[in-house]
Amino acid sequence: MEKVETTAELQAAVQAKAKNVDALIMAAAVADFRPADYAASKIKKTDDGPSPVITLERNPDIGLFGLQVGRYPSRPLAMSRIRSR
């Protein structure tokens, strides 16, 4: 088991581990989007200031490895498809 905090860390961990296995079982639910910028400290409100705007960016899709194996009739074909992703 490897602990990660971000989708980017999860993607890197999956790619590193998936190179040397025949099957990969995952249980993770990551958000489709993440904040584009992070504040170093709390964003304080002001009585007369505008509300903050939070810009989002897409997270990468990483959870398709295990689903691909069932789509292909032979193991080598399935594995070549997974490795090509």
C-alpha positions, -999 to +999 in steps of 0.1 A: +000+000+000+012+035-009-002+066+007-007+096-016-023+130-011-029+143-047-042+128-079-008+135-095+009+114-068-017+086-073-012+087-110+026+084-106+023+056-080-001+036-103+022+040-133+052+029-113+035-001-098+016-012-130+047-018-150+055-050-130+022-067-124-004-087-144-034-073-125-041-042-106-069-038-081-077-002-071-101+014-048-099+052-051-123+080-058-106+111-070-123+143-079-127+153-115-113+188-108-088+204-084-081+240-075-057+256-100-040+276-072-036+270-035-035+297-008-005+295+017-029+305+045-065+311+052-083+335+028-099+360+051-132+377+042-137+414+043-170+431+048-167+452+017-145+429-005-156+406-033-160+369-028-130+349-038-131+331-072-118+296-072-105+284-106-105+247-112-085+225-135-090+189-146-075+160-127-060+132-149-080+100-155-062+071-139-086+043-131-091+024-164-064-003-160-085-030-144-115-024-166-096-030-198-087-066-192-123-078-196-128-062-230-102-082-248-103-120-255-067-127-248-044-117-220-015-105-242-039-083-262-054-069-230-020-062-214-007-045-246-037-022-245-032-014-209+005-007-214-003+017-242-023+040-220 
